[in-house]
């Protein structure tokens, strides 16, 4: 079910309460981005803007004030006007009148009026909350209005005395998901899970990486998730050792593994799954050994992922499991403690274990509080994604070279532990081989 205005109003209220008294907040929407000449990339709303009101159009602004004259706060939307000619070419617009009726705002105006109205709206507030760093003129507009207020004749207007980054508040709000958001993320995970299963059933020698990408994206779209949450990675053979490989244009060879990192966006919320499986349907001995090591490391991390523990604790467990496994396979030499201290494992496991997940695939929220690793609490959603990547030219026994493996799941922190939102995507050796054997029968 989509997020309704009741939840948007609750979020706006929380933001207004967290802001200092007599403050105003300005949030710009995303703009269309040119792809080439007169064509644009598909529009994707700014995540902060989406989080606070859900309005789906570009070139909009949201203004929120907790000035004392507004007993319950004030929320104003600036948006594009209705324009019959432009709507013929580019699609329907809400316009201010319909936007006010349909979205959680008190007032709505044409965005053409924003320069003039912002002067009066900002006037008299002590603090201005705004996220600087926009690349489509938003910063220039806000700074120019502030300068106009400062330059006004004395006692006629009052500019805010401080400019505060609103992301400090919104990032904390977004980190803990509501019940509705969790349902969205379950759906995003379920769709992406089916896409990974479809890829496992479709793969065969002689096809291309882009065939698997197409199958995944088709499954996303057929279930209503029109876009991937990020650029899909389909890395077969040596390409699996490239962490952000996105060319996806090489053939699938017998005996190779294929690593697929793919997630969809459902109603704005992301999933992020990685599975690694054999093109021919059966793991080789060396592939099994490394794959099981990565899986053991992930399962060991799962034991730690629960309230009051930290990602760092889970990461330390994974490092110990992977390092010991690499020692057992003679890929690393020496003692466990010495290898961990010298970080020799980083040649083969070089990325972090986890990141937050939500409206952004690498979602917002601090990982430390006052310099200390942040304890996990119910409502957080995060990935757990250990991996081993042995480059084709690594100075190890040649039988290991060119093997890249990652296993990634999406976990929701619960009161008693966690819920694996992507559990249905097969990942044990036996389950993967059984699925792939079944599809060829």
NUMIVEX-178701 format. One record per residue (C-alpha): z, x, y; residue in three letters. Coordinates in steps of 0.05 Angstrom, whole numbers, padded with zeros to 5 digits, always signed. Layout:
N
ZXYala;...
***
This chain:
441
+00000+00000+00000unk;-00016+00026+00070unk;+00039+00045+00118unk;+00052-00014+00163unk;+00075-00019+00236unk;+00148-00027+00216unk;+00149+00044+00190unk;+00111+00071+00250unk;+00161+00037+00296unk;+00218+00068+00257unk;+00187+00137+00264unk;+00176+00127+00339unk;+00249+00105+00346unk;+00274+00167+00309unk;+00232+00212+00353unk;+00257+00178+00417unk;+00329+00184+00393unk;+00320+00258+00376unk;+00290+00274+00444unk;+00337+00291+00502unk;+00353+00233+00548unk;+00302+00216+00602unk;+00244+00250+00565unk;+00171+00235+00554unk;+00127+00256+00496unk;+00051+00265+00497unk;+00010+00269+00433unk;-00066+00275+00432unk;-00109+00251+00374unk;-00162+00294+00343unk;-00232+00296+00372unk;-00298+00297+00336unk;-00320+00368+00318unk;-00393+00388+00321unk;-00422+00412+00255unk;-00490+00430+00282unk;-00528+00407+00343unk;-00518+00332+00347unk;-00481+00321+00281unk;-00406+00321+00271unk;-00359+00336+00215unk;-00326+00274+00185unk;-00269+00253+00230unk;-00199+00268+00207unk;-00141+00245+00251unk;-00089+00294+00276unk;-00030+00292+00227unk;+00024+00284+00280unk;-00015+00228+00314unk;-00027+00195+00247unk;+00047+00200+00230unk;+00070+00164+00292unk;+00020+00107+00299unk;-00036+00109+00247unk;-00090+00095+00299unk;-00155+00121+00267unk;-00200+00138+00326unk;-00215+00203+00363unk;-00201+00219+00437unk;-00137+00178+00439unk;-00068+00194+00467unk;+00001+00169+00450unk;+00056+00169+00503unk;+00129+00156+00485unk;+00186+00152+00535unk;+00261+00142+00528unk;+00272+00137+00603unk;+00334+00096+00619unk;+00292+00039+00648unk;+00263+00026+00578unk;+00321+00000+00537unk;+00284+00005+00471unk;+00236+00060+00490unk;+00164+00055+00510unk;+00101+00071+00470unk;+00032+00071+00503unk;-00035+00084+00471unk;-00096+00109+00509unk;-00161+00099+00470unk;-00236+00092+00478unk;-00263+00028+00509unk;-00306-00021+00472unk;-00378+00000+00483unk;-00433-00042+00449unk;-00485+00012+00456unk;-00442+00069+00428unk;-00417+00023+00373unk;-00488+00011+00350unk;-00497+00086+00340unk;-00428+00111+00320unk;-00389+00052+00293unk;-00340+00000+00317unk;-00283+00015+00364unk;-00217-00023+00373unk;-00214-00018+00448unk;-00147-00024+00485unk;-00138-00099+00476unk;-00147-00100+00401unk;-00110-00034+00392unk;-00048-00064+00425unk;-00051-00124+00380unk;-00059-00085+00315unk;-00019-00021+00325unk;+00054-00005+00340unk;+00048+00004+00415unk;+00076-00033+00475unk;+00016-00021+00520unk;-00055+00004+00512unk;-00104+00029+00564unk;-00173+00060+00567unk;-00171+00136+00558unk;-00213+00140+00621unk;-00150+00122+00659unk;-00106+00175+00629unk;-00112+00227+00685unk;-00090+00177+00738unk;-00036+00142+00697unk;-00004+00205+00669unk;+00020+00224+00739unk;+00061+00161+00745unk;+00083+00161+00673unk;+00109+00232+00673unk;+00140+00226+00743unk;+00216+00223+00741unk;+00226+00249+00670unk;+00270+00310+00660unk;+00235+00337+00598unk;+00164+00335+00572unk;+00154+00340+00497unk;+00085+00366+00478unk;+00053+00410+00425unk;+00012+00463+00459unk;-00047+00496+00425unk;-00099+00441+00424unk;-00171+00465+00430unk;-00204+00405+00461unk;-00176+00404+00532unk;-00109+00371+00518unk;-00069+00431+00542unk;-00110+00435+00606unk;-00099+00361+00621unk;-00024+00364+00611unk;-00016+00428+00651unk;-00059+00402+00708unk;-00018+00338+00713unk;+00046+00378+00714unk;+00018+00422+00769unk;-00002+00360+00809unk;+00069+00333+00803unk;+00098+00400+00826unk;+00050+00403+00884unk;+00065+00332+00908unk;+00101+00325+00975unk;+00176+00336+00967unk;+00217+00277+00943unk;+00154+00235+00928unk;+00148+00257+00855unk;+00190+00294+00805unk;+00160+00339+00751unk;+00197+00352+00686unk;+00239+00415+00690unk;+00225+00436+00619unk;+00167+00434+00569unk;+00192+00427+00497unk;+00152+00433+00432unk;+00156+00365+00399unk;+00137+00395+00332unk;+00208+00420+00323unk;+00229+00347+00316unk;+00168+00319+00281unk;+00165+00374+00229unk;+00236+00357+00206unk;+00219+00284+00204unk;+00156+00295+00164unk;+00190+00340+00114unk;+00230+00283+00083unk;+00183+00230+00056unk;+00197+00156+00059unk;+00190+00109-00001unk;+00121+00088+00025unk;+00098+00159+00034unk;+00121+00176-00036unk;+00079+00119-00064unk;+00019+00146-00026unk;+00031+00215-00055unk;+00038+00188-00125unk;-00030+00155-00117unk;-00061+00218-00089unk;-00032+00256-00148unk;-00056+00204-00199unk;-00128+00206-00172unk;-00130+00282-00172unk;-00101+00283-00242unk;-00158+00240-00268unk;-00208+00285-00233unk;-00181+00347-00268unk;-00183+00311-00335unk;-00255+00291-00320unk;-00273+00363-00306unk;-00242+00386-00372unk;-00282+00333-00409unk;-00347+00351-00373unk;-00347+00427-00376unk;-00393+00464-00423unk;-00430+00529-00427unk;-00493+00532-00385unk;-00469+00485-00330unk;-00450+00510-00261unk;-00386+00512-00222unk;-00416+00463-00172unk;-00426+00413-00228unk;-00351+00412-00239unk;-00339+00406-00164unk;-00386+00347-00162unk;-00350+00312-00220unk;-00283+00322-00185unk;-00308+00296-00118unk;-00342+00237-00152unk;-00276+00217-00185unk;-00240+00223-00118unk;-00290+00178-00084unk;-00295+00127-00140unk;-00220+00116-00134unk;-00221+00108-00059unk;-00202+00179-00039unk;-00263+00194+00002unk;-00247+00266+00018unk;-00215+00326-00016unk;-00150+00349+00016unk;-00179+00420+00022unk;-00239+00460-00001unk;-00244+00453-00076unk;-00239+00517-00116unk;-00278+00523-00181unk;-00274+00594-00204unk;-00303+00612-00272unk;-00293+00680-00305unk;-00280+00735-00254unk;-00282+00685-00198unk;-00216+00657-00221unk;-00185+00722-00194unk;-00206+00705-00123unk;-00150+00662-00095unk;-00190+00622-00045unk;-00258+00624-00079unk;-00301+00566-00054unk;-00373+00587-00065unk;-00373+00547-00131unk;-00444+00568-00148unk;-00440+00610-00212unk;-00457+00591-00283unk;-00404+00574-00336unk;-00405+00624-00393unk;-00379+00618-00463unk;-00312+00654-00471unk;-00293+00649-00398unk;-00236+00610-00366unk;-00249+00565-00307unk;-00195+00556-00254unk;-00199+00492-00214unk;-00155+00481-00153unk;-00170+00412-00126unk;-00133+00355-00093unk;-00153+00292-00056unk;-00129+00257+00006unk;-00105+00186-00002unk;-00089+00147+00062unk;-00079+00215+00096unk;-00032+00244+00042unk;-00052+00304+00000unk;-00047+00324-00072unk;-00056+00396-00095unk;-00067+00411-00169unk;-00091+00473-00205unk;-00110+00475-00278unk;-00142+00532-00318unk;-00180+00520-00383unk;-00232+00552-00428unk;-00305+00535-00418unk;-00316+00534-00493unk;-00255+00491-00507unk;-00213+00545-00542unk;-00171+00600-00511unk;-00181+00670-00536unk;-00119+00709-00560unk;-00113+00747-00494unk;-00124+00684-00453unk;-00071+00648-00493unk;-00020+00703-00482unk;-00030+00705-00407unk;-00036+00630-00400unk;+00029+00618-00438unk;+00063+00669-00395unk;+00043+00632-00331unk;+00064+00565-00362unk;+00131+00594-00384unk;+00142+00619-00313unk;+00126+00551-00284unk;+00172+00515-00332unk;+00227+00564-00316unk;+00218+00548-00242unk;+00222+00474-00258unk;+00293+00485-00284unk;+00313+00509-00215unk;+00277+00457-00173unk;+00332+00407-00157unk;+00376+00389-00097unk;+00417+00445-00066unk;+00376+00500-00098unk;+00322+00538-00060unk;+00249+00556-00069unk;+00271+00629-00066unk;+00314+00619-00127unk;+00256+00589-00165unk;+00210+00645-00141unk;+00259+00699-00165unk;+00260+00666-00234unk;+00184+00665-00236unk;+00179+00738-00216unk;+00227+00758-00271unk;+00190+00718-00324unk;+00121+00743-00304unk;+00144+00815-00297unk;+00178+00815-00364unk;+00116+00783-00396unk;+00070+00835-00366unk;+00116+00889-00393unk;+00115+00857-00462unk;+00039+00858-00460unk;+00038+00931-00437unk;+00002+00912-00374unk;+00062+00940-00335unk;+00103+00999-00357unk;+00176+01017-00348unk;+00240+00976-00338unk;+00244+00904-00313unk;+00292+00918-00255unk;+00252+00977-00231unk;+00187+00938-00232unk;+00217+00880-00195unk;+00246+00926-00142unk;+00180+00962-00133unk;+00142+00896-00136unk;+00091+00924-00185unk;+00078+00852-00208unk;+00043+00839-00140unk;-00020+00871-00166unk;-00026+00812-00213unk;+00016+00757-00179unk;+00007+00766-00105unk;+00019+00698-00073unk;+00079+00654-00061unk;+00105+00603-00111unk;+00107+00541-00068unk;+00092+00503-00004unk;+00110+00435+00025unk;+00060+00379+00013unk;+00047+00316+00053unk;-00001+00296+00108unk;-00024+00368+00107unk;-00037+00404+00042unk;+00006+00461+00070unk;+00053+00413+00103unk;+00101+00425+00160unk;+00175+00442+00156unk;+00215+00506+00160unk;+00231+00544+00096unk;+00293+00575+00127unk;+00350+00548+00169unk;+00388+00596+00213unk;+00357+00653+00173unk;+00379+00626+00106unk;+00334+00597+00051unk;+00332+00522+00059unk;+00366+00481+00004unk;+00322+00428-00028unk;+00340+00355-00014unk;+00314+00289-00041unk;+00250+00266-00009unk;+00217+00335-00003unk;+00150+00344-00039unk;+00127+00414-00057unk;+00080+00452-00102unk;+00100+00500-00158unk;+00042+00546-00173unk;+00052+00612-00209unk;-00008+00653-00229unk;-00034+00717-00259unk;-00099+00749-00236unk;-00124+00812-00269unk;-00184+00838-00230unk;-00247+00860-00266unk;-00234+00932-00245unk;-00159+00933-00256unk;-00133+00997-00289unk;-00108+00962-00351unk;-00135+00952-00422unk;-00204+00922-00413unk;-00187+00862-00456unk;-00145+00833-00399unk;-00195+00846-00342unk;-00226+00788-00306unk;-00175+00736-00328unk;-00149+00692-00273unk;-00098+00637-00287unk;-00059+00589-00242unk;-00021+00526-00259unk;+00001+00482-00202unk;+00039+00417-00200unk;+00067+00372-00145unk;+00141+00358-00148unk;+00183+00306-00112unk;+00256+00325-00104unk;+00301+00268-00128unk;+00375+00257-00129unk;+00383+00285-00199unk;+00327+00337-00201unk;+00253+00327-00190unk;+00195+00282-00210unk;+00130+00317-00229unk;+00077+00274-00195unk;+00020+00311-00232unk;+00051+00312-00301unk;-00007+00273-00332unk;-00057+00330-00320unk;-00057+00368-00387unk;-00031+00439-00383unk;-00004+00461-00450unk;-00052+00502-00492unk;-00051+00450-00548unk;-00061+00391-00501unk;-00119+00424-00465unk;-00154+00445-00529unk;-00143+00377-00560unk;-00173+00342-00500unk;-00233+00388-00498unk;-00244+00382-00574unk;-00241+00306-00569unk;-00295+00303-00514unk;-00344+00341-00559unk;-00333+00297-00620unk;
***
